[in-house]
């Protein structure tokens, strides 16, 4: 194994750990009259879906899977939208209802366990801050975050192109605001080269930025930017670290929440190397409230998400979507999700009836029970489970009871949260904001220089050419200017990835 830069063990070699829910390279998910239902680690990067109505047991299923992955040495990333997933960091309690459940499932051995957790928070209040630069987010995701129309998104794309070519990094929102002013003032010249830039579009983007700042989401942009490697760690016992994003406040801004998780998914896709088929994933990513990702998403964005989900498997990343109904996930993406845990659906509306039928049609049945009827009858903690076998074929659907987790069911106290943060090896790494010279400062200097030059009286005197240097002909001067211009643009150009974000080289923390 290899020691990480901040003290974790980098998850390059993952030992097999024994436990109640993890054994023989699989995770015990549920038990039925037909036997056990297990998720094979080798099939976890074929992705999955956890669906069901509110209060039917999705959170417990998510925790069972997270515990199993951690025990197997697989790191996990998940968003805590209700505030109770942080209980994974504390051992559970053997209550009377739990004892009855274990007895009904025939589980004789149950040991309360806690798991290594790292707490994150975009706002930096309930976990380590998560930041990225505006340039790294890219114009496509930023346009979605700001809810821009096609014309306004086009102006934003031009802005990013101009910033790249002029070597002006857009780190935070003040850089973006400064670039908008520059592009607006230079619209006449830039329009000839890049396309139309209207004052109305620039003003609309500025208003959207003000709305984002007023909502407090501006803290997401800045440096130090989070390193993807910090999400892919194991502890000293070889257990995968569970990264938990505090999302209770973030859920009040659904567009920010979904854009952030989509950015993180794209970062994993861009930064991780190809590994092909592996015996277990390098990281498992749980996308809770998945409907927010696809609500009002344009067709082009859905197609890109489908491409990422399809191809990220070869990077060793498994993605599990968590939502109330399978209809919340686009059909093209739903088709990529091989491992299914379906909790009860309540068919009170026409859409619910449609979801019920669609769910039943996608499960493989052996005819031993009516899948459509069962989906509406499932009890709390009961689910239809269909996992991929070792050949990648969906197993016959079983009506199963989900096994109980060994960690705490419920939230942690503020004191316990502080203890986790104070003992984290990432303490202090992302706490202090770094404000380096970027587009805002560069444009301020340019403006000051222009004002200074405009205030001088008389023509600007240039020093005479050196007597030892031959003067260039007009043709030679023109050719040299073109060469310098091309070289400068190539040097300043930033390659951009699948969502238009800047493709960064892996950085090493000093």
N, C-alpha and C positions, 0 to 999 in steps of 0.2 A: 504493500500500500504506500501511498504517497501523501506526505503531509501538506495540507493546503496553506495558503499564504496567511490566513487568519486563524489557524489553529485547528480547523476541522480536518478530517481525513477526506481527501478527495475520493469520490466514489468510482474508482477505477477497477477495483477488485471487490466483489461483494460476497461475503461468506453466507452460507446457508445456516440460518438460526432456527432452532426448534421452538415450538410454541403451540398454544391451543389452536390458533387459527392459521398458522403457517407451518407446512410440513410437505416434504417431497416436492419442492419447487412449485407449490400451489398455495392459494389462500382459501381457507374454508369460509364460504359466504353464507350458506344456508343448509338446512336439513329437511328432508321430506320423507314420506313413507317409502320412497324408492332409493333413499340413500343420501349421500352428501353432494352438495353442489360446490365445486371449487373453480376458482379462477386460476388458470395456468399462467405463471409468470412469463413464459415464453410467448404467450398470446396477448399479454396486457398492452403491447404497443399496437394492437389492432383496434384499440380504442373501445369506448363503451358508453352506455347510457343508463342513468338512474332516473326513473320518472315515477310520478305519483302525485296525488292530490296532497294539499297541505295537511300535515298531521298524520300521515300514513306510515312514516318511518324512514324517509329518505336520508335524514341526517344520521341516523344510527347505521344505515348501510354504508354511507360515506365514511363514517368513523371506523367501521369494521375493515373496510378496504384499506384505509390509510394506515391502520395498525398493522395489517398484514404486510403491506409494502415496506413499512419501516422495519419490521422484524426481519424481512428478507434483505435488508440493506439497500432498499430503493428509496431515494429522496422523493418527497411529495411537495406540491404547491397547491394550496387551496385558499379560497376566500371565505371568511367567517361573516356571513351576512346577518346572522342572528345573535352572535356573541357567545355561542356555546361550544364551538370547536376547540377553543383553547383548553378545554377540559382534557384533551389528549395529553397534556403535559402533567397531569396528576392521576394517581391510581384510582380505580373505581372502588365502590363500596358494595359489599355483598349484602344486599337487602333481601327481604322475604320474597317480594315479587321476582327478583332476579334468581333466587334459589329455586323457585317454582318453575321458572322458565328453563333453567339449566336441567332440571329433573325431567321436564317434558321432552326436551331435546336429547336426553340421554348423554349429557356432557358431565362426566364425573370429576374432571379436573378443571378448575377455574382459578387463576391467580391474578389478583389485581396488579395492573402494570401501568407505568407511565412511559412516555416516549419523548425523545429529544425534539424540542420545538424551538423555532425562531419566530418571533413576533414582528410583523411589519405593519406599517401604517403610512399611507401617502401623506397624511397631515402631520406625521411625526409625533403624535401624542400618545398612542397606545402601542407603539412598536417602533422599530428602526425606520427612519425615513426612506422612502423609495423615490428616487428622482431619475429623470432622464433629460436629455437636452431636446430642444425643439427640433433641431436638425436631425436627431436620431429618431424622433417620432415620424417625421416625414410629412409631406403635404397631404397625402391621401387620408391618413388617420387623423391629422390635425383638422382637415376640412370636415370630417365626420364629427369630431369632437365639438367643433364650433357650429355645426349644423348649417354649413354653407351650401348654397345652390351651385349648379354646374359652372356658371359664369364666375362666381366668387372663388370657387375652388381653382379655376383656371388662373386667376390673378395670383392666388397663393402659390401655385406651381411656378409661375414666372418669378415670384419673389425668391423662392428657394434657389432657382437656377441662377439668378443674379447674385445672390449671396455666395453661392459656390464659386462662381467664376471670379468674383472680386475678393475671395479669400476672407469673407466675413462670417465667422461662425455664429449661428443663432442658438445661444445657450438657453436663455430664459425669455420670459414674455416681454421684458423691456427691450431686449434685442429685436424681437419680432415687431413691436410697436415702432421702434426706430427705423427698421427696414421698410415698414409700411409707409412711413412719412417720406423716406428717401424715394421709394418707388412711385409714390403719388406725385412728388415734386418733379421727378424725372420721367413722368409718363409719356411725354411727347417724344423723347428720344428712344425710350425703351419699347414703345409701341411699334416702331418701325422694325425692330429686330425680333421681338418676341410675340407680338400680338397686342390686341386692344387692352388697355388698362384704364378703366373708368374710375372717376372720383367716387361715384356711388358705390362701386364694389369695394374700394379701399375703405370707405366710411363704414360699410356694413361689417367688414372684418374687424375694424377697430371697435365697433359696438359689441360684437360678439366676444372680443377679448375682455372688454370691461365687465361684461356679464360673468365671464369665467373668473376674473379677479375678485369680483364682489362675492362670488360663492366660495372663495377660499381655495379654489383648485390650482391657483398659480404656484403653490408650493411643490407641485409635482415636477415642475420644470426647473432645472438647475444642475449644479455640480456639487459634490462628486456624484456622478451617475452610478446607479447600481450595477454591479457586476453579475452577470448570469452565473458565473462560477460559484457565487455565494449561495445559490439555491441548490446546487448539486453537491451536497456534502454528506458524510456519515460521521457518527460520533466515534469515540474511542472503542466502543463495543461492537462496531460494525453495523449499527442500526442506521437506517436512512433518516436524515433530519426532515421533520415535517415543518414546512414554511407556511405560516398562517397569516394571511392579510386581514387586518381588522377592517371590516367593510360596513359596519352599521351606519356610520355617517356617510360613507361613500355611496351607499345605496340611495341616498336622497338625490344623487345626481347620476341617474342610470346611464346616461351617455358617457360620462367620465369613467364609470366603472367598467362598462363593456369595452370602451376604447383602450383602457389601460390593460385589461387582460388580453385583448387582441394584440396589442403592441408586445406584450411579454411573450405571447405565443410566436409572433413573428421574429422576435429576437432569438428565441431558441432555435427556430428554423434557420436563421441566417448564420448564427454563430457556432452551432454544434457541428462536428464533423460527421460524415457518413460512417455508420457502423454496420449496416445491413441487419440481418436477423441475429438477435442476441438471446441469451438464455433468460434475461430479465431486463426490464427497461433501465435506462440511466436516470430517468425522471418520469413521474406521473403527475399530470396536470389536471386538476378538477375545475371545471368551468361551471360554477353554480349560477342559478338564475339565467340559464342559457338563452332564454327567449329574448333577453335584452340585446344579445349579439345580433339577432336577425331582425328585430323590429325596425321597420322602415329602412332596412339596408338595401342599397341599390344592387342590381343584378351583378354588376362588375365586382362589387365587394364580396358578395356571396360566392361567386366563382373563385375568387382569390382565397377565401377561407377554405373552400372545398379543396383547393390545390394544396394549401398548407397542411390540412388534416391528412390528406392522402399521402403526402410526401414526407411528413415529419416522422412517420413510422421508421423510416430508414435511418433517422438520427437517434433512434433509441428512446423516443418520447411517446408515452401513452397519454391520450387525452380522453377524459371522461366528462360528458356533459350531464348536468343535473338540472332537471326542470319538471314542471308539473305534468306536461303532456308531450308525447313524441312529436305532435304537430308544431311544437314550439321551435323545433330544429328543422332547418331547410332540408328538403328531401334528398338533395345531392350530398349533403353532409351526413344525414341519417343513415344513408346506405353504407357509409364507411364504418359504422359503429357495430362491431361484432359481438361484444359482450353486453347482455341486457339484464337489468334488474327492474322489473315493473311492479310498482306498488299499486294500490287501489286507485281507480278513477271513478269519479262520481258523475254519472250521466244525467245532469239536470237540464242541460240546454242542448240545442241542435248541434252546436260545435262539440259538446261533450260526447254526444252520440257518435259523431264522426270520428272523434279521437279514439273512442272505444273500439269501433270497427277497424280503424287503421292499425291500432295496437295489436288486435287479435290476428289480423292478416299477416303481420310481420313476424309472428312467433311460429316456430316449428312445433307441430303437435303430433302426438302419436294416436290421437283419438280417445285417450283414456278419460278426458274431461273436456268440457266446452270452454275454450280459452276466453271467448268473448264474455260469457256469463261469469267466469271466474274473476276477470278483471274488476267487475263491479261488486264482487262479494268478498274480496280479500279483507282480512282483518288487519288491525294495526300491527306492524312488524312482520306481516306475511307478504310474499311477493311471488311473481312469476319470474323464474330465473332460467336464463339460457346463456351458457358460456361456450366459447369456442373450444373444440377438442384439439388434440395435438396435431391434427391434420388441417386445422383452420376451418372446420365445419361446425356450424351452430349445433349444439347438443339439443336433444328433445327437451322442450320446456317442462319444467317441474314447478309444481305449486309448493313453495317452501317457506319455512320460518327462518328469518334471518337470525344468525347467532348473535348473542349480546357482546358488546365490546368489553374490554378489560380496563379501560380508562374511565375517567369520571364522565358521567352523563350530566352535563350542565356547565355553567360558566365558572370561571375562576374569579377570585376576589381581586380587587385592585392591588392589595399587598402582594398576592401571589404573582400578579403580572409584573410588578416592580422587581420582585426577586428574579424572575426569568430574565428581564431586561438587564439588570445589574450583573448577572452572572454570564451573560452572553459574550462569546468571543468576538462578536461584531460590535460590541459597545465602543462608541467613539469613532468608528470607521466612517459613518455617514452622518454623524450628528451635526457637524459644523458646515455651513454653506461656504463654498469657494466661489468668489466672484472675480474670475480672470478677465483679461481684456477680450472683448468680443465685439459683435456688430455695433452695439450701442456706443461703446467707448471709441471705436474706430470712426464712426460717423460724427461723433462729437469733435474729435480731433480734426477731421476733414472740414467740418463747418467752421471751426475756429481758424484754421489755416486760410480758408477762402475769405473769411471776414478780414483777416489781417492783411492779405494780399490786396483786397479791394480798397483798404484804407491807405495804402502807400501812394505817394504822389510820384508822377513821372513814370516813364517806361522802366521795366525791370532790366537791369544790366546783368548780362551773363559774362562769366570770366572768359577771356580769350583762349582759343584752343592752344594746346601745347605745340611749341615750334617743332618738336621732334615727331609729331604725328601728322600723317598725310590726311588731307581732307577727302571725304568720300564724295563720289559722284551722286547726283540725285537718284539714279537707278539703284546704286549700291545701298544708299541710305534707306530707300523704300523696302528693298529686299530684307535688310537686317531688321527693320521695324516689324515686318510680317513674321519673320522667324521668332523674334522675341515675344510677339503677341501670342503666337501659337503655343510656344513653350510655356509661357506664363499661364495660359488658360488650361493646358494639360496638367500643369503642376498643381493648379488650384482646384481642379475638378474633383468632385467627390462622387464615387460610384454609389448608386442607390439600389436598395434591394427590392423585394417583392411588393412591399407596401410603399415604396418611394422613400424609405428611411435610409439615412446614411449608413453604409456598411462599414463598421468600425473594426479596426484590428484589436484583438484581445489585449487589454491593458494589464500591466503588472503593477500592483499596489506597492508604493514605496514604503 
